[in-house]
Amino acid sequence: MNVLDIIKNEIRRLYTTHPDIHVNVTLKRPHRQTFYNLPVVIRGVYPHMFQVEYQDSGVTRSYMHQYTDIITKDIEILELPEIKTQSIEK
């Protein structure tokens, strides 16, 4: 089982057992977004991405993230233990 499969399985587990999570997000595209300890809800888990939703000034915002965003550290799920990615980074 590779690192990407481990990430997918952990997100699926969170989705079914505890979908209310907290994330740190640092994205540069399509526009710069930086959030720390943002409470979100996992709304969907798909083969290549997962969907999260959060409230922003009374407006529901929904975003799709690829599992590789966790490897590249563009998104960090605070409820997940640190996943070792040394084999990918080489």
TINU-811006 format. One record per residue (C-alpha): residue in one letter; chain; z, x, y. Coordinates in steps of 0.5 Angstrom, whole numbers, always signed. Layout:
# residues N
+------+-------+-------+-------+-------+
: roza : vexgu :    up :  east : north :
+------+-------+-------+-------+-------+
:    a :     A :     Z :     X :     Y :
...
+------+-------+-------+-------+-------+
***
This chain:
# residues 90
+------+-------+-------+-------+-------+
: roza : vexgu :    up :  east : north :
+------+-------+-------+-------+-------+
:    m :     A :    +0 :    +0 :    +0 :
:    n :     A :    -2 :    +3 :    +7 :
:    v :     A :    +1 :    +2 :   +13 :
:    l :     A :    -3 :    -3 :   +16 :
:    d :     A :    -1 :    -7 :   +10 :
:    i :     A :    +6 :    -6 :   +11 :
:    i :     A :    +5 :    -9 :   +18 :
:    k :     A :    +2 :   -15 :   +16 :
:    n :     A :    +7 :   -17 :   +10 :
:    e :     A :   +13 :   -16 :   +15 :
:    i :     A :    +9 :   -20 :   +21 :
:    r :     A :    +8 :   -25 :   +15 :
:    r :     A :   +15 :   -25 :   +13 :
:    l :     A :   +17 :   -26 :   +20 :
:    y :     A :   +13 :   -32 :   +21 :
:    t :     A :   +15 :   -36 :   +15 :
:    t :     A :   +23 :   -34 :   +16 :
:    h :     A :   +24 :   -32 :   +24 :
:    p :     A :   +18 :   -34 :   +28 :
:    d :     A :   +22 :   -33 :   +35 :
:    i :     A :   +22 :   -25 :   +36 :
:    h :     A :   +22 :   -20 :   +42 :
:    v :     A :   +16 :   -16 :   +44 :
:    n :     A :   +15 :   -10 :   +48 :
:    v :     A :    +8 :   -10 :   +50 :
:    t :     A :    +4 :    -5 :   +54 :
:    l :     A :    -4 :    -6 :   +54 :
:    k :     A :    -9 :    -3 :   +59 :
:    r :     A :   -15 :    -8 :   +57 :
:    p :     A :   -17 :   -13 :   +60 :
:    h :     A :   -12 :   -12 :   +65 :
:    r :     A :    -6 :    -8 :   +65 :
:    q :     A :    +0 :   -12 :   +62 :
:    t :     A :    +7 :    -9 :   +61 :
:    f :     A :   +13 :   -13 :   +58 :
:    y :     A :   +20 :   -11 :   +56 :
:    n :     A :   +24 :   -15 :   +51 :
:    l :     A :   +19 :   -21 :   +52 :
:    p :     A :   +22 :   -27 :   +48 :
:    v :     A :   +15 :   -30 :   +44 :
:    v :     A :   +14 :   -34 :   +38 :
:    i :     A :    +9 :   -32 :   +32 :
:    r :     A :    +4 :   -38 :   +32 :
:    g :     A :    -1 :   -36 :   +27 :
:    v :     A :    -2 :   -30 :   +22 :
:    y :     A :    -9 :   -29 :   +20 :
:    p :     A :   -13 :   -23 :   +16 :
:    h :     A :   -14 :   -18 :   +22 :
:    m :     A :   -10 :   -21 :   +28 :
:    f :     A :    -3 :   -25 :   +29 :
:    q :     A :    -2 :   -30 :   +35 :
:    v :     A :    +4 :   -30 :   +39 :
:    e :     A :    +6 :   -35 :   +45 :
:    y :     A :   +11 :   -35 :   +51 :
:    q :     A :   +13 :   -39 :   +57 :
:    d :     A :   +11 :   -36 :   +64 :
:    s :     A :   +14 :   -40 :   +70 :
:    g :     A :   +13 :   -46 :   +65 :
:    v :     A :    +6 :   -45 :   +63 :
:    t :     A :    +5 :   -43 :   +56 :
:    r :     A :    +1 :   -37 :   +55 :
:    s :     A :    -2 :   -35 :   +48 :
:    y :     A :    -5 :   -28 :   +46 :
:    m :     A :    -8 :   -25 :   +40 :
:    h :     A :    -6 :   -18 :   +38 :
:    q :     A :    -9 :   -14 :   +32 :
:    y :     A :    -4 :   -11 :   +27 :
:    t :     A :    -7 :    -4 :   +29 :
:    d :     A :    -4 :    -5 :   +36 :
:    i :     A :    +3 :    -4 :   +33 :
:    i :     A :    +0 :    +3 :   +30 :
:    t :     A :    -2 :    +5 :   +37 :
:    k :     A :    +4 :    +2 :   +40 :
:    d :     A :    +1 :    -3 :   +45 :
:    i :     A :    +6 :    -8 :   +42 :
:    e :     A :   +12 :    -7 :   +39 :
:    i :     A :   +16 :   -12 :   +35 :
:    l :     A :   +23 :   -11 :   +36 :
:    e :     A :   +26 :   -14 :   +30 :
:    l :     A :   +22 :   -10 :   +26 :
:    p :     A :   +24 :    -3 :   +23 :
:    e :     A :   +20 :    +3 :   +26 :
:    i :     A :   +14 :    +3 :   +21 :
:    k :     A :   +12 :   +11 :   +19 :
:    t :     A :    +5 :   +12 :   +22 :
:    q :     A :    +5 :   +20 :   +21 :
:    s :     A :    -1 :   +19 :   +16 :
:    i :     A :    -5 :   +15 :   +21 :
:    e :     A :    -4 :   +19 :   +27 :
:    k :     A :    -6 :   +26 :   +23 :
+------+-------+-------+-------+-------+
***
